[in-house]
Amino acid sequence: MATQNVAAIDLGSNSCRLQIVASDGSLLLRDSVQVRLSEGLAKTNTLTQEAINRGINCLSRFKEIMNTYNVEHYRAIATEACRVADNGKQFIQMVKEMTGITIDIISAQEEAELTLKGAILNADKNKKYVLVYDLGGASTEITLATNENKPKILYTTSIPLGARNGAEKFDILEYDADKTVLLQSEIRKYVRDFMINSEFLMYKTQCCNIATSSTPLRLFSIAKNTEQYCKEYADGLKLSTKEIDSVIADVLKMNYAELYASPHIGANRAEIFIAACIIFQTIYQTLELDDLTASLKSAQEAIINELRQQWQN
């Protein structure tokens, strides 16, 4: 029987990611393109024509790649930017017409479920529960769940702020104390509500804490003094929040030129990385976490596993 490759596309608010896996589970390709889909969304509530063009160009290339790899089955999802944009559904229809790719705009609940199923692959199995938070471009999901093969979500929330719209809304390019206080205050309100509604303190000591997205992966790469950003190396690494605090303190001292030139941050992240660090740190400090595990595994891994199971059945 011919190998049937499967693929997952995650069209986020900042980046669009493609993963292709063979039927035996081996990774064939992983690609990520910064499409900045939510750029300007905070001001107009619409996807700009430039963002639409970047998205379509990226997805057209991903379609060609999938054809090259003879992908038999795929699932493509879109998250917060397409959920909230007035023209989000029209954009998805344009993608279908121009690239042939069908994309599902998923709810915040399903996004949390998929992220959990991927991130839990990096969970410490000695812990009874898992806390996962995923810092995206236009939203941040925090989820408390059981730590088992088929995890049960106990509580989840979606904060309508991420690295890109947080940077835009609060005009943060380089560190600014006053702007930081405003962003922190906004994030804390959501995190405190999460703590109360989830009764997080009851579970905290029995939780494995996992952070997905490129922000922790980049920070952990810096902490480990890698020559450049290496997400595969950082995947599954565990650090104390004191160690992460030290890295973030150094990052916040950097000006835009230094962020741009950094081998761990670079041109694609320089304009949003300070805001990302502020949001990321505010969440774990408000939750009073002692440690975090960085996870490259996220929604795509969950989609891939589901597709493989469907094919095998």
C-alpha positions, 0 to 999 in steps of 0.5 A, spaced: 500 500 500 502 506 498 504 511 503 499 516 505 502 522 507 497 527 512 498 535 513 496 540 518 495 547 517 495 552 522 493 559 520 494 563 526 494 571 527 501 572 526 504 565 523 502 560 518 504 553 519 505 547 515 506 540 518 507 534 513 507 527 516 508 520 513 503 514 515 508 511 520 508 518 524 515 520 521 516 528 520 517 529 513 516 537 513 515 543 518 514 550 515 512 556 518 511 563 515 510 570 518 503 572 515 502 577 520 494 576 518 492 580 524 496 586 523 492 593 523 486 588 526 486 592 533 484 598 529 479 597 524 477 590 525 478 587 518 484 584 515 487 588 511 489 587 503 496 586 505 495 581 510 490 577 505 495 577 500 500 575 504 496 569 507 494 567 500 501 567 497 503 563 503 497 558 502 498 557 495 505 555 496 503 550 502 498 547 497 504 546 492 508 543 497 503 538 499 502 536 492 509 535 492 509 530 498 503 527 495 498 529 501 492 525 501 489 528 507 489 534 511 486 539 515 487 547 515 484 551 521 484 558 522 484 562 529 483 568 533 484 573 527 479 570 522 474 569 528 474 576 530 475 580 523 469 582 519 471 580 513 474 573 516 469 569 512 470 572 506 478 571 506 477 564 508 472 563 501 478 567 497 483 562 500 478 556 497 477 559 491 484 561 489 488 555 493 483 550 493 485 549 501 479 549 505 480 552 512 475 551 518 475 557 523 475 554 529 472 556 536 476 558 542 474 552 545 476 547 540 483 551 539 484 550 547 482 543 546 487 542 540 493 545 543 492 541 549 492 535 546 499 537 542 502 540 548 500 534 553 505 530 549 510 534 553 507 533 560 510 530 566 506 524 567 507 524 574 503 530 575 495 529 575 493 535 572 496 540 566 496 547 565 497 550 558 497 557 555 498 558 548 500 565 546 498 567 539 498 573 535 491 576 537 489 571 543 492 567 549 488 561 551 489 558 558 487 551 559 487 547 566 486 539 564 487 532 567 493 529 565 491 523 561 491 520 554 484 523 553 485 529 557 479 533 560 478 540 560 476 543 567 476 550 565 479 554 559 479 562 557 481 566 551 484 572 553 483 577 547 490 579 547 496 576 543 503 578 541 501 582 535 495 586 537 498 587 544 504 590 541 499 595 536 494 596 542 499 599 547 504 601 542 510 597 544 516 596 540 521 597 545 520 597 553 516 602 556 515 602 563 508 606 563 506 602 557 508 595 560 504 597 566 497 598 562 498 591 558 500 588 565 494 590 568 489 588 562 492 581 562 492 580 570 484 581 570 483 575 565 488 571 569 485 573 575 478 571 573 481 564 570 484 563 577 478 564 581 473 561 576 478 554 575 479 554 582 486 553 580 490 554 587 486 547 588 490 544 583 497 548 582 501 543 586 499 537 582 500 541 575 505 540 570 505 547 567 506 548 559 507 554 555 506 553 547 508 558 541 515 561 539 515 566 545 517 560 550 521 556 545 525 563 543 526 565 551 529 558 552 534 557 547 537 564 549 537 561 556 541 555 554 546 559 550 544 556 543 547 559 537 541 561 534 533 560 535 532 552 535 525 550 537 526 543 536 532 543 541 527 547 546 521 543 545 520 539 552 525 543 556 523 545 563 526 552 566 524 555 573 521 562 572 526 565 576 531 563 570 526 565 565 525 572 569 533 573 568 532 572 560 526 576 560 530 582 564 535 582 559 531 582 553 527 588 555 533 592 555 534 591 548 533 596 543 529 595 536 536 594 532 538 589 537 532 585 537 532 585 530 539 583 529 538 577 535 539 570 532 534 568 537 529 573 535 530 576 528 526 581 523 520 577 523 519 577 531 523 584 533 517 588 533 512 584 537 517 580 542 517 585 547 509 585 548 510 578 547 515 577 553 510 582 557 504 578 556 508 571 557 511 573 564 505 577 566 501 570 566 506 566 569 507 571 575 500 572 576 499 564 576 505 564 581 508 558 577 515 556 579 517 552 573 515 552 565 516 547 560 516 549 553 512 546 548 513 546 540 508 541 540 501 544 539 494 544 535 498 541 529 500 535 532 493 534 535 490 534 528 496 530 525 494 524 530 487 525 529 488 524 521 492 518 522 487 515 526 482 516 521 486 513 516 488 507 520 481 506 522 
